[in-house]
Amino acid sequence: MDKYPMTLDGKKKLEEELKELRTVKRPANVKAIEEARAHGDLSENAEYHAAKEQQSLIAGRIDYLEDRISRAEVIDISRLSGDKVLFGAKVTMENVDTGEETTYRIVGDDESNIDEGTISISSPIARALIRREVGDEVTIKTPSGNRVVEIVNVEF
């Protein structure tokens, strides 16, 4: 059984989503199915079919979240420190060619969001950075070719 690394905040977000699905969305969906059923002929009832499809999506997401939460390996990043890039680290790197700086926090697969500056531990960037130290030059393979960056700072 695989464990999924995630931060405490990441696990809390999954638990909140699961609670929302169970207490709000699933009951609303059951009500929508009942209302659609009341309209009569189910074979040509688009509302009924849409509600049943939504029911399936909700059930699938609940199953997924229950599995992820049950196999979560919560890593307390407040206890980590040092110059090595590890799970939970906030890494600032400088593109050697352009001088452009980029900062990402390395988090679990379910909590990554590039718009918020977080990347998944399983992403190519994170895999290239893990166990490297401040001052190291790292080659990152990207779809547009290799990119060489220098690790400028590591924070936890």
C-alpha positions in Angstrom: 0.0 0.0 0.0 1.5 3.3 -1.1 1.6 6.3 1.1 1.0 9.8 -0.3 3.1 12.6 1.1 1.3 15.8 1.9 1.4 18.7 4.2 -1.0 19.1 7.1 -2.8 21.9 5.2 -3.1 19.7 2.2 -4.8 16.9 4.2 -7.1 19.5 5.8 -8.2 20.7 2.4 -9.0 17.2 1.2 -11.0 16.5 4.4 -12.9 19.7 3.9 -13.7 18.8 0.3 -14.9 15.3 1.5 -17.1 16.8 4.1 -18.6 19.2 1.6 -19.3 16.4 -0.8 -21.0 14.2 1.9 -23.0 16.9 3.6 -23.9 19.3 0.9 -23.4 18.1 -2.7 -24.5 14.5 -2.3 -27.8 15.4 -0.5 -28.5 18.1 -3.1 -27.9 15.5 -5.9 -30.3 13.0 -4.3 -32.9 15.8 -4.2 -32.3 16.6 -7.9 -32.7 12.9 -8.8 -36.0 12.7 -6.9 -37.3 15.9 -8.6 -36.3 14.6 -12.0 -38.0 11.3 -11.3 -41.2 13.1 -10.5 -41.3 14.5 -14.1 -42.2 11.1 -15.5 -40.7 9.0 -18.3 -37.1 8.4 -17.3 -35.9 7.2 -20.7 -36.0 10.6 -22.2 -35.5 12.7 -19.1 -32.3 14.7 -19.6 -32.5 16.1 -16.0 -32.6 12.6 -14.6 -29.7 11.4 -16.7 -27.6 14.5 -15.8 -28.3 14.1 -12.1 -27.4 10.4 -12.2 -24.2 11.2 -14.0 -23.4 13.8 -11.3 -24.2 11.2 -8.7 -21.5 9.0 -10.2 -19.0 11.8 -10.3 -19.6 12.6 -6.7 -19.3 9.0 -5.6 -16.1 8.6 -7.5 -14.6 11.7 -6.0 -15.6 10.6 -2.5 -13.9 7.3 -3.0 -10.8 9.0 -4.3 -10.6 11.4 -1.3 -11.3 8.6 1.2 -8.4 6.6 -0.3 -6.0 9.5 -0.4 -6.8 10.6 3.2 -6.5 7.1 4.5 -3.1 6.7 2.9 -1.8 10.2 3.6 1.7 10.5 5.0 1.5 14.0 6.7 4.9 15.6 6.8 5.2 18.5 9.3 7.3 21.0 7.4 7.7 23.2 10.5 10.1 20.7 11.9 12.4 20.7 8.8 15.4 23.0 8.2 18.6 23.2 6.3 20.0 23.9 2.9 18.9 20.7 1.2 15.8 20.6 -0.9 13.2 18.2 0.6 9.5 17.7 0.6 7.9 20.9 1.9 10.8 23.1 1.0 10.3 26.5 -0.6 13.0 26.7 -3.3 14.2 29.8 -5.0 16.2 29.1 -8.2 17.8 31.3 -10.8 17.8 30.4 -14.5 21.5 30.4 -15.4 20.9 31.7 -18.9 18.4 34.4 -18.3 18.9 35.3 -14.6 15.2 35.0 -13.9 14.3 33.8 -10.4 11.5 31.4 -9.7 10.2 30.2 -6.3 8.2 27.0 -5.7 7.1 25.0 -2.7 7.3 21.3 -3.1 4.1 19.6 -1.9 2.0 16.5 -2.5 0.3 15.6 -5.8 -3.2 16.6 -4.6 -2.2 20.0 -3.3 0.0 21.3 -6.1 -1.2 24.5 -7.9 1.3 26.3 -10.1 -0.8 29.6 -9.7 -0.1 29.4 -6.0 3.6 28.6 -6.4 3.3 25.0 -5.4 4.5 22.0 -7.4 4.0 18.3 -7.0 6.8 16.2 -5.5 6.4 13.9 -8.6 6.9 16.8 -11.1 10.0 16.8 -13.2 11.2 20.1 -11.6 10.8 18.7 -8.0 12.4 15.4 -8.9 15.4 17.3 -10.3 15.7 19.5 -7.2 15.2 16.9 -4.4 18.3 16.3 -2.3 20.2 19.2 -3.9 21.6 22.1 -1.9 21.9 25.9 -2.1 24.5 26.7 -4.8 24.0 23.5 -6.8 23.4 23.9 -10.5 20.6 21.6 -11.7 19.6 20.6 -15.2 15.8 20.3 -15.5 14.3 18.5 -18.5 11.3 20.4 -19.9 9.2 19.9 -23.0 11.0 22.9 -24.6 14.4 21.5 -23.8 16.8 21.4 -20.9 17.0 24.3 -18.5 19.9 24.9 -16.1 19.1 26.6 -12.8 21.1 27.4 -9.7 19.4 26.9 -6.3 19.6 30.3 -4.6 17.6 29.7 -1.4 15.8 26.9 0.5 13.3 27.7 3.2 11.0 25.6 5.3 
